[in-house]
Amino acid sequence: MFNKVAVALLAFSLSACATRHPRPSTPPATTPPSSRLQSLPPPGSYAVDSENSELRVLVYRAGPLANLGHNHVMVNHGVTGAVQVGATLDASSFTLQVPVEAFVVDEPRARREEGSDFEGDVAEDAKAGTRLHMLGAGQLNAAEFPTITVKSVHLSGTPDALTADLTIGIAGREAVVSAPCSLQGDAHTLTAVGSLALSQTALGLTPYSLLHGALQVDDGLQLKFRIVVPVN
């Protein structure tokens, strides 16, 4: 019994995040009146502000030995891309590129911001093991596919309640998803904020599993994003 537990602990520290079922996705928070987008910027192409944009992925432990591990927060500040603003929302579009090497695992500040499911810091060796597995050939396969691509297919709704139908290219596969979000803006910036629940299998990925499922990466992921675009 001791040997099995020891193997499980070692495997967990060297593997990706064994996860717990994520909470259901919630719609974006109501946009404060002072931040509501009054009108679209003038038609044209605008570049994404990588420094102030963020993609955040939450993963949760699962399986009989889930209590041996942690939930994890992955943050990416390397998002690039462009927004094509048309005369209307449904005439607008965007493309994004997410470099997978830019993912940072379990920043203390990010864990604190995500609340009680992410209490406590994670040891550096566990962070390194998680990131190594995430970028490996069995998951994101960063060596062969260094960039995740996101392209809008159709935008519908209103600035406060927008739905973006997307194609996501990840690890050599392509998936189609719908992302709820809201648009905020002022004279200088256009910002899209949103959150959605997504599964690894929907993205064409296979959730990680060890010891006949005793340690697992849950299929469900929670994605949060803030994409900032200077318009003036």
N, C-alpha and C positions, 0 to 999 in steps of 0.2 A: 504494500500500500504506500509506504513512504517513497519508494522508487517511482511509482506512478505520479504521485503528487509532485515530486522533485522534477520529473520530466515535464510535467504540465507547466510548472512555474518557469522553467528555463525556456520552454517553447513560447510561452506567453511573452516573456521579456524580449525574445528575438523576432517575434512575429508582428503582424499588423494588429490593429485594435480588435480584440474580441469585444463584441458590442451588445448593447441592450436595446430593445425596441424603442425607437424614437417616439416622442410625443407627436400627435397629429399636427400637421401644418396648420398654422393660423394665418388668416389674411393679414396683409400689411396693416399696421396701425393707422388709424385715421390721421390724415395729413393735417397738421396745424394750419389754421387759416393763413398765417403769415408766410407759410412755405408753399401753399398751393400754386400750381402752375396756372397762370392767368391766360397765357397764350403760348403757342409754339414759337421757338426762335425762327428767324428768317430761313427759308429753304436753303439747304446746302449741306456740305459734309463737315462734321465736327469730330475731332479726335478725343478719345477717352483719356481722362486724367488718371494715369496709373497710380500716382502717389496717394491720391485721395479715394481711390476706388478699392473695393474689397470683395472677395469671394470667401465665404466661410462654410465649412462642411462639418457637421456634427455626426459622430458615430457612437454607437452604444454597445456595451457588452451584452453577451447572451450565452446560453448553454449552461450545463450543470456546474461548471467551474468558473462562471462569469465573475463571481466575487473575488477571484484572484487577480483580476485586471482592472482597467480603468475605462471610462468613457473618454473620448478624445475630441479635441477641437483642431481642425486644420484650417489655416488662414493663408490666403494668397493675395499679395499686394502687387502682383506682376501683370494684372489684366491690361491688355491693350486692345485697340480696335477703333471703329469709327461708327458714327451714327449719321444716317442720311435722313435729314428732316425734309418732309414734303409739305404740301399745303395743308394736309390733314394727317391725323394719326395713322389711318389705314393706308396712307400713301407714303409713310415713313418706314424705315428699316434700320437694322444695325448688324454688325458682325463683331465678334469678340474673339480674342486669342488668349488662352490661359496657359502659361508655361508651367508644366507640372513640377519642374525642379524648384519653382518658387514657393511651393507649399511649405509652411512652417508648422510644426506639430507642437501643440500644447503650450503656446505662449501663456505665461502666468496671468497676464492681464485678460486675455481672451477667455481663459477658463473662469476667471472671476465674473466676467460679464455674463457668462452663460448660466450662472446660478448653481443650485444645490446638486444637480446631476454631475457637476464637474468640480466638486470640492477638492482642494488640496493640489499641490504641485506633483508633477510626474518626474521620476528620475531621468537623468540625461540618457542613460543607456537604454531605458524603455522608449524614450522619444526616438532615439536613433534607430532602434529595431523596428519601430512602427513605420518610420519614414522609409527605411530600406525596403521593407516588404511592400509598402504602398507603391513605390516607384519600380518595383521589380517586374520581371517578365510575366508573372502570373496575374498582375493587376494592371496598373497604368502603363507599364512597359515603356518607361521614359526613354530608354536607349533607342528604341525604334520609333516611338511616337511622342516626341518631346512637347507637343502642344495639343491642348484641348481646344476645339473650335466650337463656337456658338453662333448660329445664324438665325435671324428672325425670318419666319415664313409669312406671318400675318400678325398685325396688331389690331386689337379691337377694344371697344369700351370707351371709358372716359379717362382723363388724366388721374383722377382719384381712384379709379377701379379699372385698371388696364389688364388685359390678358395678352400675353405674348406667346404665340405658337412658335416653337423653336425646333431646329435640328441641332443635335449635339454630336460632334465627332470626337470619339474618345477611344484610344487604344486600338485604332484601326476599324472601329465599328461606328455606326451612326444610329441615333435614337431620336424619336420625335416626342416632345413633351410640351405641356402648356404651363406657363409660369405667371401667376398673379403678381401684380406689382402696382405701385403708384408712382406718379411723376411729381417731382417737386422742382421749383425753379425760381430764379430771380433774374435780374438783368445780366448776370454774369455766368450763371451755371444752370445746367439741366441735370437732375439727379433721378435715377430710377432705383427704387428700394423695394425689395420683395423677399419672400420666403416660401419654400415649398418642400413637401415630402416627396422623396424619390427613392426608387429601389435600384440596387446594383444590377439586378437581372434586367430591369428595363433599359439600362445602359449597355447591356451586353457583357457585363462583368460577372464573374462567379464569386460569390461570397467565400471568404477564407474559412477553413474548418480544420481542426486538429483533433486527434484522439477520438475518432469516430463521432465528432460533434460535441465533445465535452467542452472544447473551446471553439467559438464561432465568431465570425464577423456577421452581424445581423444584416439581412438583405436591405433593411430600410436605412436611408440617410436623410438628414435634414440639411437643406441648402439655404443659405441666406446670402443676399448680395446687396451691394450699394455701388452703383456705377455713376461716376461723376463726369460730366462733359462740359468743359468751358465753352461758352457761346459768345463771349465778348471779351 
